[in-house]
Amino acid sequence: MAKKNEVRKLGRPRDTDSVETRARLLAAARKCFGENGFDRTTNAQIAEVAGITSAAIYHYFPSKIDLYAAVFEEVQGYIYAEIEKGISGESSLVDRFAAALDVSVRINRDDPSIAGFVVDVAYEVQHHPELTQFVEPQRQRSVNLVKRLCDDAYAAGEVREGIPQEALEDLLSVLLSGLLRFSTLVDNSPRHAAAVDVLKTMLRSADTFAPSGIAVAGH
């Protein structure tokens, strides 16, 4: 298990010194941005954590904006690749969503800096609109994931009649983002995992979802 203050790379290859240095730089930037925010993070801080010189950062990224965008892209790529693997063996909406929650618990347990970084993104975009063009395409991945899960569930007749799909998508998105924010507030991975376990129990017993073999009207 990775320690909280450990800089962890998200699966970058180690073919060359340049690739390894870039991976180390992204991991260090993720940690610094997540802990200090965009404005308070300096190149000197990132360079110290990465074990390189401040000037070397510009060899990889021309500005702090570009570095932040690269970190966000890498983090989102990692999170959703892990979620796709986690839900691949499940078929129902509840089981797939539960698997996605389990992935979020594991990621937060192994490296809390990821959640810290992601939670801070909305704030940074509000205060730095120039980040929007880099962040928005990646943020859409969460919306698309939840919509796909709900599309499949409604097509399979898993959701009871009268439940609007858009409202269910909104609720599931809020649950995902809310638990992520909760994990950063309590800074306690067992407590985060326990909250997720309670939510999974509630979802599996919820009247919202039709029992196996009972389809929504029209399916």
KANOR-V552059 format. One record per pair of residues at least 24 apart in sequence whose C-alpha atoms are under 6 Angstrom apart, sorted by the first residue. I is the first residue (numbers start at 0). J is the second residue. D is the distance in Angstrom with one decimal. If there is no record, write none. Layout:
i | j | d
I | J | D
I | J | D
This chain:
i | j | d
0 | 109 | 5.5
1 | 109 | 5.1
23 | 49 | 5.6
24 | 49 | 5.3
25 | 70 | 5.8
30 | 112 | 5.4
33 | 112 | 5.9
33 | 115 | 4.7
33 | 116 | 3.8
68 | 133 | 5.7
92 | 152 | 5.6
97 | 199 | 5.9
104 | 192 | 5.9
108 | 188 | 5.4
115 | 183 | 6.0
118 | 180 | 6.0
156 | 214 | 4.2
156 | 215 | 4.7
156 | 218 | 5.9
157 | 208 | 5.7
157 | 209 | 5.2
158 | 208 | 4.6
158 | 209 | 5.4
159 | 207 | 5.7
159 | 208 | 5.6
159 | 209 | 5.3
159 | 215 | 5.3
160 | 215 | 5.2
